[in-house]
Amino acid sequence: MLQNRESVFKHKKKSTPWHFYRSITPNLTVQYVDIPSIYLRKFTPDGSKLIGFSHDQHSLLVYNYKGIAAAGEVLSESGVGNKEWISNDMLHNFARYHLHREFSVFLENGRYVLIAAMLPYAAHALPPSDYLRYPDIYDRVVPYTYLFSVVDLKLGIISDQVILPHDAITMSHNHGVSVYGNTIAILSRLYQCVHIFELVNGVLVRQEQIGPRPRGHMSNIDEDIGPINVNSKLAITHIKQRVLSFLYKQFECDDMMTREQKCVNYQKFYKNFSFIEFMVMEKMQLIDNEFMLLRYEERPGVNDIMESMTPRRLFVFYSISSENVVGVYQEESAKFLNIVLKYNDTFCNVRSFQTGAGPLSSTNQIVRKTIQSLAKSPALLHEAVIRFNQSVPISSQSFTTTPYLNCNLFCYDEKAVSPMERPKICSTSPIQFLDKASGLIAFRLNSQARMPVDLSAPRELCAFIFHPYEPLVISIQKCMHRYTFNVHIYNQSTIVKQY
């Protein structure tokens, strides 16, 4: 007994919190709830507030959540799903700016929320000095002016704002912004660099810029090189230099290789030199305060009208403090996929505010089984690894930690709903959640498609907003340009039929 206590090993109690969630489920669906014309986004990590954006995308809306008990009282009194949240208009007009309704990042456990507004940039021509300062500049993207605002949800004020003029940042689903703790990284697709900020008492403090040159060398630029045109040769960025150096040393310092093997690797290295020299940074992710994962892709050709649907990719692990590349993996690397699967919680970088548990999805188990089953078929394994590696890097706060999507508690169709907060194609029947212990249907989410399936017409989509820990789900269905809201809550008198 003393040994167990000292080693922190304990017997699993029968009254664990997970058993509670098997019994109290969102088993009642209130369909076609009357909600104002707004864009609901998500709950704060502590579940106390629900944020959204106004229809004109000029205001941030914050709703106080009164708890599932308040919803139950409304149902018992009126029998309908009237909402009982308080709406507070948090932001005034940003003039011509429009808030991006698919971007929001919580900081300091939901005390602050980072939002972004965009303004189309009128002038598209870049000054020649930008091409010298940023040799990897990717000028095929459409530039905007971005206004990042930190909103203090506790005080109800805007605590700080930062403007990034004439840039191109992927805002949808938080792809271009990565957060770890109070560190915020913003990827500029135009200038091919990463802006690092630190949130200090609600204020965004600029730390550094990662990308074109090593730390402290941005001012040492020789601008006297004559006129610049499409044939001008500019310096290669320091990250690409370190990628090339890392790849070269991999086989040059390997004493186990034969001379013939090294010759083959030399040929591959020089063959891929041009690809690495001209590749562009498309995505990135903060692994922690020390390491960053960068995804490079093939730069489209000058005559390419559209970007390739299957570009070549290169994954790079970069050390922020030492400015060194510590790992480089091709898109078909099974070793890289194993790293992602083994440290999936680290890559997801989201934990429940209540239980400390990360999102538990059955996808990783399926991927592992698929890779094992294809081990004897190199061609199929190659295609499977490339397909799975496309999902990395993982955008910030893109997973929900609700226990009702815990694959250890419930079985459900991940094609219809999953911990990753992305719209799904509406199912043609209610989504069933089976208790994994008993095999019985625990609850259903009635959010099936309203229109019959027509292959020639756009499919109806459905997005889910789960409360972090209470049995409350909001489903938003979109058919053409119309939105329908459903609320799924716990109701003691609801009987779940087993069929």
Secondary structure, DSSP 8 states (H G I E B T S, - for coil): -HHHHHTT-----TT-HHHHHHHS---EEE-S----SEEEEEE-TTSSEEEEEETTSS-EEEEE---HHHHHHHHHHHSS-----EEEE-----TT-EE-TT--EEETTTTEEEEEEEEE-S-----HHHHHH-TT--TTS--EEEEEEEEETTTTEEEEEEEEEEE----GGGTTEEEETTEEEEEETTTTEEEEEEEETTEEEEEEEESSS-TT-TT-----S----TT------HHHHHHHHHHHHHHHS-TTS-HHHHHHHHHHHHHSHHHHHH-EEEEEEESSSSEEEEEEE----TT-SS--SS--EEEEEEETTTTEEEEEEETT-HHHHHHHHHTHHHHH----TTT------SHHHHHHHHHHHTTT-HHHHHHHHHHHHTT-S--TT-B---GGG-TTTEE--TTT--SB---EE--SS-EEEEETTT-SEEEEE----SS---TTS---EEEEEE-SSSSEEEEEEEETTEEEEEEEE--TT------
